[in-house]
Amino acid sequence: MHVSFQIATDLTQAVTAAAAQAGLDAAGFSPEIRTADPRHGDFQANGVLGYAKARKLNPRAVAESLVAALPVDVKARCDISIAGPGFINFRLKPEVLLQWLTRYGTVDALRSGASSLHHGQRYVVDFSSPNTAKQLHVGHVRGMVIGEAICRMLAFCGATVIRDNHIGDWGTQFGKLIWGYKHLRNDAALTADPLEELERVYKAADAATKNDPAVLDAVRAELVKLQAGDTENLDLWKRINAVSSGAFTEIYQKLDIHFDHQLGESFYNDRLGVVYEELSRLGLAEESEGALVVFHPEHPRFKTQPFIIRKSDGAANYASTDLATMLYRAEHFQADAIVILTDARQSDHFEQLWLTTQKWFARTQRRLPRFEHVSFGSILGEDGKAIKTRSGDPIRLKALLAEAEERALALVNEKSPELPEAERREIAAAVGIGAVRYADLSQNRSSDYVFAWDKILSLEGNTAPYLLYAMARIHSIFRKHGIDVATAGQGQGATAPETETELALARKLVGFASALELTTQQLRPHFLCTYLYELAGAYSAFYNADKVLVEDPAIRARRLLLCSRTLLVLESGLSLLGLRTLQRM
Ligand code: ARG
């Protein structure tokens, strides 16, 4: 008998077939299988309730006829019960748990099992996407770490993922940047800390325009020259972008964040004409006070609040480039889905962008990809307000990451002073950066969250240090007894889980499939975090209750198998979230 990775999918198929067999009207019946309350089963089908209610049937009777029609192999694999007014609960038999654990025993096996979830789907994921010449600060971290995690998870689940860093490398800020670069820059400072210096130059130029109308004119003239393609200004623009992008790369490396493309806003400069032309010709866009705008009459707000797609001075804006970007991603990348990450304040923009794109593509008979604006809340300081330094500036990401490593090093020095210094530093980097990352990922991205060092670096609770430490402890058992982690318990006659804690742990491990499915459907990494935290809890309950290295070879083998699989799933899960895992801590 063949056990598949996502058992819920098999059950859905079985329930669909049984519903037909039992004479249920397919159109009115949802065969959906959910994760059940562990007290009642592993999976649950609730479709009978709505079905029976709508038809004034007795739900229990419908449930009974459905269960009677289930294929024999499902009955052989699960204990099935009907609860309350017609919930059907499936509890996997211990032998099935053992089969799953045996079959999905390597990262490759897990990946090939998971690959059916998003197989053949092409995702373009636009994340990080900072603006040129601006420091990366703590507010940028969410888009980066959530984006990276989403990319890794989708790829693991079989999707083709195209990662695009849509840098804000064009726009009116370049008037000030170029003028400032020409007149105010300090070359030594630019080498030492490029973003710092570019930001200073920008601010100084901005201040100068306020004090001196002649500077304001000069700044405007620089922008006009750039937009007209003046070679000197184009060169400077390129230089500024290169300097800026080099500084971004440093942080990306530190956070292990990768892109396949960096198609910034400027890439779309000569792809805007078709946007204006088509939207005007189709009657979607209209002139309003000199600007080109799109209204959405069916929408309560956007029927009066315009989507400005070209400014009244004829210049392009954020909306113009994003429309061109949608087209490029649909046509050039053949995207099935486009995912853009920004904070929630841009929700209106993306709602208008998507409404406009749907109409535009429908009227030009283009294939419409799915679209998802993955938005997120803010990071707050312990006072509940937007997190700032004492002087009131946003906290630089570079400084935040350095502090994370420093604090983690103090922790490691205290816990494991016997390890060589180089290793302690390495552990500190993994723990510190991992803690910042995990703190972010473990929160529902829609909410704001409070950033507190003590909490995120704690060895207790749903934190990176707790999970990394749980892994290190399992490794140490194997090390101490000279047992190979990868092959532990295999081919040694492991029997099916039996004790309550063995069973609970085994069920949790099998639940990895559902956790991945939920996380990638909703593009919310916190579901995977919660799952990993619960898995670590189930392991610890098992470890406290059941001695692993017992005499009986079959019991010993199955317990070693559970340890080894716990390690595998924790390792795979944390890597998908972007964390570096450790053997010792
Ligand atoms: N550069 C923008 C910002 O910093 C984010 C860009 C997101 N991507 C997009 N296609 N609009 O807010």
Boltz pocket constraint, residues with backbone or C-beta under 6 A from the ligand:
constraints:
  - pocket:
      binder: B
      contacts: [[A, 126], [A, 128], [A, 129], [A, 130], [A, 131], [A, 166], [A, 167], [A, 168], [A, 318], [A, 322], [A, 325], [A, 340], [A, 341], [A, 342]]
      max_distance: 6.0
